[in-house]
Amino acid sequence: MARALLLRNERFPRTYRNACENSGKRGDAEDQRSYKLYPNPNTGEFTLSLTTDDRDVATMVVWIISGQQVHTQQINNDFNTVNLNVAEGLYLYRVTVNGTTQWTGKVSISSH
């Protein structure tokens, strides 16, 4: 309920926290990894901001709903520009750190 109230009160630029959101933080005190993907929706170019330990190896994989992989990119511990050369539509993504899935979500690509 509080999460829904926060969404209604956010102002642009938004950090989405729903199915199209692309933000997350691990809750463990030892594990302060976080990420933010924005804007969403976008035209195929977006930013993935990642906070991890400098020794971590992170990768982003994007695929279409049917399961075909369309993009893989190693992600740095900072701001990363991702360029998808794909058709409009809804895509799934997964961010792994050191081979373990940390976050998953959806990214919407549109022509506007």
N, C-alpha and C positions, 0 to 999 in steps of 0.2 A: 504494500500500500504506500509506504513512504517513497519507494522507488518511483511509483507512478506519479506521485505528487511532485517529485523533483523534475521529472520529465516535462510536466506542464509549465514549470516555472523557468526552464532554461531559455536562454536567449541565443540567437545566432552569433558566432558559430557554435553549433551544438556538438556535444559529445553524446552520441546516441547510446542508449543503454537497453535497446530491445533487439529483435532479431536482425535488424540492419545495423546495429551498433557494432562498434568495433573498438571497444575499450575494455580493459580488464586488468585486474591486479591479483596476484597470488596473495593469500591471506596469512601464510606462515610468517612468523617473525624472522626466520632465517632466510626466507625466500621473498625478497621484495621486487620481484619481476613485475613489470607492467607494460602495457602497450596501448596505443591509440591509432586507429586507422581513420583517416578523414581526407576529403569530404566523402560522404556516402549518402546518397548516390553521387556518382561522378561520371566523367566522360572516358574513363580508362586510365587516367593518371590520378594517383592519389599518394598520400604520405602515410608511411607507417613509422610511428615513433615508438621506439623500443627502449626499455630500461632493464638491463640485465647486468650481471657481473661481466667485466671486461674479458674474462677467460671463456665465457659461454659462446657456443656456436649456435646461431639461430638461422632458421630457414623458413621461407614462406612458400607454400604450394597452393595454387589456385586451380580449380577444376569446374567444369560445367555440371549441371544437375545430374546428367546421365552418368557421370563418373570419369569422363575423359579429362586428363590433366592438360591444362593449357599454359601454365606458367610455373616456374620454380625460380626462386631468387634467394641467395644468401643475404641475411639482414644484419646490419651493423647495430651496435649499441648506441643509437642516436636517431636522427631523422633520415628516413630512406624514401626516395621517390620510386614508386612502382609504376611502370607503364605497361598496360595490358593492351595488346593489339587484337581485340576480340569484338564480336558482334554485341549489340545491345542485349541485355538480359541480366538474370540473377546468377551469380557465381558463388561457389563455396570456397572458403579458404581455411588453411590450417597453419599455425605458427608453431614450430617445434624448437625447443632449446635443448641442446645436447642430446638430440635424438628422441626426446620425450615431448609429446603433444602438450602444449601449454594453453593454447587458445584456438577456438574454431569460430567461424561466423560466416556471414553472407555479405557480399558486396554487390551493389546494383550499378550496372553500367548503362548510361543513357546518352543520347546524342546532344543533350542540352546542358 
